Amino acid sequence: PVNSVAYDQQGRLLASCSSDLSVKLWDCTNDYICLRTLFGHNHNVSH
């Protein structure tokens, strides 16, 4: 499940963090396409 989300100040990008230890960066201006998935955390990402 998704633990948290945050938008940039312009509302163009969204970052989501999940219990699968990943952070995803989304393009809010283009049908919420996932731009990048970041891995490497050792614990749940919450913010």
OpenMM code with the backbone's topology and positions (N, CA, C; nanometers):
from openmm import Vec3, app, unit

residues = "PRO VAL ASN SER VAL ALA TYR ASP GLN GLN GLY ARG LEU LEU ALA SER CYS SER SER ASP LEU SER VAL LYS LEU TRP ASP CYS THR ASN ASP TYR ILE CYS LEU ARG THR LEU PHE GLY HIS ASN HIS ASN VAL SER HIS".split()
positions = [
    Vec3(0.0813, -0.1207, 0.0000),
    Vec3(0.0000, 0.0000, 0.0000),
    Vec3(0.0853, 0.1265, 0.0000),
    Vec3(0.0278, 0.2325, -0.0479),
    Vec3(0.0943, 0.3631, -0.0483),
    Vec3(0.0851, 0.4222, 0.0918),
    Vec3(0.1986, 0.4691, 0.1441),
    Vec3(0.2033, 0.5268, 0.2786),
    Vec3(0.1820, 0.6771, 0.2789),
    Vec3(0.2288, 0.7433, 0.1731),
    Vec3(0.2223, 0.8889, 0.1714),
    Vec3(0.2412, 0.9388, 0.0289),
    Vec3(0.1892, 1.0588, 0.0023),
    Vec3(0.2118, 1.1257, -0.1258),
    Vec3(0.2438, 1.2721, -0.0995),
    Vec3(0.3175, 1.3323, -0.1917),
    Vec3(0.3503, 1.4746, -0.1819),
    Vec3(0.3631, 1.5318, -0.3222),
    Vec3(0.3054, 1.6507, -0.3406),
    Vec3(0.3143, 1.7223, -0.4681),
    Vec3(0.4233, 1.8276, -0.4599),
    Vec3(0.4822, 1.8621, -0.5754),
    Vec3(0.5727, 1.9760, -0.5781),
    Vec3(0.4889, 2.1043, -0.5745),
    Vec3(0.5521, 2.2177, -0.5557),
    Vec3(0.4795, 2.3441, -0.5389),
    Vec3(0.3976, 2.3832, -0.6609),
    Vec3(0.4403, 2.3431, -0.7789),
    Vec3(0.3668, 2.3757, -0.9007),
    Vec3(0.2582, 2.2730, -0.9324),
    Vec3(0.2545, 2.1623, -0.8608),
    Vec3(0.1553, 2.0590, -0.8849),
    Vec3(0.1820, 1.9753, -1.0083),
    Vec3(0.3040, 1.9765, -1.0550),
    Vec3(0.3390, 1.9012, -1.1761),
    Vec3(0.3900, 1.7614, -1.1469),
    Vec3(0.4521, 1.7434, -1.0320),
    Vec3(0.5099, 1.6143, -0.9953),
    Vec3(0.4482, 1.5650, -0.8651),
    Vec3(0.4387, 1.4346, -0.8550),
    Vec3(0.3874, 1.3701, -0.7353),
    Vec3(0.4863, 1.2623, -0.6950),
    Vec3(0.5202, 1.2570, -0.5679),
    Vec3(0.6035, 1.1496, -0.5150),
    Vec3(0.5161, 1.0627, -0.4258),
    Vec3(0.5240, 0.9319, -0.4446),
    Vec3(0.4509, 0.8389, -0.3585),
    Vec3(0.5509, 0.7429, -0.2959),
    Vec3(0.5264, 0.7089, -0.1697),
    Vec3(0.6130, 0.6123, -0.1024),
    Vec3(0.5265, 0.4980, -0.0512),
    Vec3(0.5841, 0.3780, -0.0578),
    Vec3(0.5052, 0.2577, -0.0341),
    Vec3(0.5714, 0.1624, 0.0636),
    Vec3(0.4910, 0.0681, 0.1100),
    Vec3(0.5403, -0.0352, 0.2006),
    Vec3(0.6356, -0.1322, 0.1317),
    Vec3(0.6411, -0.1290, -0.0023),
    Vec3(0.7341, -0.2173, -0.0739),
    Vec3(0.8751, -0.1583, -0.0801),
    Vec3(0.9009, -0.0544, -0.0006),
    Vec3(1.0311, 0.0112, 0.0136),
    Vec3(1.0700, 0.0926, -0.1083),
    Vec3(0.9723, 0.1378, -0.1853),
    Vec3(1.0013, 0.2169, -0.3046),
    Vec3(0.9414, 0.3568, -0.2933),
    Vec3(0.9991, 0.4473, -0.3716),
    Vec3(0.9452, 0.5812, -0.3914),
    Vec3(0.9263, 0.5969, -0.5411),
    Vec3(0.8090, 0.6446, -0.5824),
    Vec3(0.7820, 0.6646, -0.7246),
    Vec3(0.7559, 0.8116, -0.7512),
    Vec3(0.8070, 0.8586, -0.8635),
    Vec3(0.7884, 0.9960, -0.9069),
    Vec3(0.6958, 0.9948, -1.0277),
    Vec3(0.5858, 1.0713, -1.0182),
    Vec3(0.4803, 1.0709, -1.1200),
    Vec3(0.4700, 1.2063, -1.1872),
    Vec3(0.4379, 1.2055, -1.3170),
    Vec3(0.4150, 1.3274, -1.3944),
    Vec3(0.2655, 1.3573, -1.3937),
    Vec3(0.2235, 1.4573, -1.3184),
    Vec3(0.0813, 1.4920, -1.3053),
    Vec3(0.0267, 1.5624, -1.4288),
    Vec3(0.1131, 1.6082, -1.5165),
    Vec3(0.0687, 1.6799, -1.6361),
    Vec3(0.0504, 1.5871, -1.7555),
    Vec3(0.0842, 1.4587, -1.7391),
    Vec3(0.0803, 1.3650, -1.8512),
    Vec3(0.0184, 1.2327, -1.8074),
    Vec3(-0.1073, 1.2361, -1.7662),
    Vec3(-0.1820, 1.1155, -1.7262),
    Vec3(-0.1142, 1.0357, -1.6147),
    Vec3(-0.0432, 1.1039, -1.5270),
    Vec3(0.0221, 1.0411, -1.4114),
    Vec3(0.1141, 0.9262, -1.4524),
    Vec3(0.1969, 0.9514, -1.5518),
    Vec3(0.2960, 0.8532, -1.5953),
    Vec3(0.4057, 0.8454, -1.4896),
    Vec3(0.4465, 0.7236, -1.4554),
    Vec3(0.5558, 0.7043, -1.3602),
    Vec3(0.6880, 0.7355, -1.4299),
    Vec3(0.7567, 0.8375, -1.3805),
    Vec3(0.8829, 0.8797, -1.4396),
    Vec3(1.0008, 0.7987, -1.3884),
    Vec3(0.9940, 0.7594, -1.2627),
    Vec3(1.1075, 0.6896, -1.2024),
    Vec3(1.0616, 0.6166, -1.0781),
    Vec3(1.1200, 0.5005, -1.0541),
    Vec3(1.0986, 0.4264, -0.9303),
    Vec3(1.2326, 0.4141, -0.8601),
    Vec3(1.2358, 0.4561, -0.7355),
    Vec3(1.3583, 0.4534, -0.6559),
    Vec3(1.3513, 0.3399, -0.5550),
    Vec3(1.4562, 0.2587, -0.5514),
    Vec3(1.4673, 0.1481, -0.4566),
    Vec3(1.5927, 0.1677, -0.3727),
    Vec3(1.6056, 0.0910, -0.2671),
    Vec3(1.7270, 0.0946, -0.1876),
    Vec3(1.7043, 0.1236, -0.0407),
    Vec3(1.5805, 0.1496, -0.0018),
    Vec3(1.5515, 0.1736, 0.1392),
    Vec3(1.5486, 0.0410, 0.2145),
    Vec3(1.5860, 0.0446, 0.3408),
    Vec3(1.5871, -0.0755, 0.4240),
    Vec3(1.4619, -0.0896, 0.5093),
    Vec3(1.3831, 0.0153, 0.5183),
    Vec3(1.2615, 0.0159, 0.5995),
    Vec3(1.1493, 0.0812, 0.5193),
    Vec3(1.0267, 0.0694, 0.5677),
    Vec3(0.9139, 0.1337, 0.5003),
    Vec3(0.9405, 0.2824, 0.4838),
    Vec3(0.9017, 0.3354, 0.3704),
    Vec3(0.9156, 0.4780, 0.3426),
    Vec3(0.7829, 0.5430, 0.3774),
    Vec3(0.7867, 0.6491, 0.4586),
    Vec3(0.6609, 0.7093, 0.5020),
    Vec3(0.6495, 0.8575, 0.4691),
    Vec3(0.7598, 0.9267, 0.4413),
    Vec3(0.7541, 1.0680, 0.4015),
    Vec3(0.8913, 1.1171, 0.3627),
] * unit.nanometer
topology = app.Topology()
chain = topology.addChain("A")
for resn in residues:
    res = topology.addResidue(resn, chain)
    for name in ("N", "CA", "C"):
        topology.addAtom(name, app.Element.getBySymbol(name[0]), res)
